[in-house]
Amino acid sequence: MTDAAPTPGPARPITLVLVDDHPVVRDGLRGMFTSAPGFRVLGEAADGVAAVGLVLELDPDVVLMDLRMPGGGGVAAIAELTRRGARSRVLVLTTYDTDSDTLPAIEAGATGYLLKDAPRDELFTAVRAAAEGRTVLSPAVASRLVTRVRTPAGPAGEALSAREREVLALVARGTSNREIAAVLFISEATVKTHLTHVFAKLGAKDRAAAVAVGYERGILG
């Protein structure tokens, strides 16, 4: 008689910290994620300063971050978490989609950017993607980024090399320069060189813009 194979346990839930200065918004998000399988809310913060301390303490998979909050905005909090080497992925969830909000948040290190009118299922999908390190941009924000970085035909139209495509694909998954170097068995300096070439060829000024153009041109699938 043989023992039956053990039944696999449930997958570990994606852990979250919610950051918004409006209690009703936090309550709504907490209720939404608590009622859905596969998620666990670890804590909440009402401003960016409190968010940094809470995220470093609780180490969630994903932080849902508002941008404009009294007592400390989201962009500064994202930049500080990036500087501190936090593992958590930050997904901006805001009502604002202007360049003055979108670009600084992504440049500070946000993994994605969604608007608060996003459908429930889209938000769940975005959080799962962010937890996996994939870049998440609402269609409106992606379109804005592509428009911002699009340049006339010329050097920016040059095709990427195979290695540059590899680097861009890893960037799209939220991989750091150090991690890219380890995966491709090259130095961080070489990674930076490849990124410089990618930015120039795509007419992009940063990682998020390069990813947006990569998707628009079909380089990334």
Protein Blocks (a to p, Z undefined) as FASTA:
>chain_A
ZZdddddddddddddddddfbfklmmmmmmmmmmpghiacfbdcfbfklmmmmmmmnopa
bdcddfbdghiafklmmmmmmmnopabdcddddfbfcfklmmmmmmnopabdcdfkbcfk
lmmmmmmmmmnopacddfklmmmmmmmmpccedjklpccdfklmmmmmmmmnopafklmm
mmnopafklmmmmmmmmmmmnopabfklmmmmmmmnomaZZ
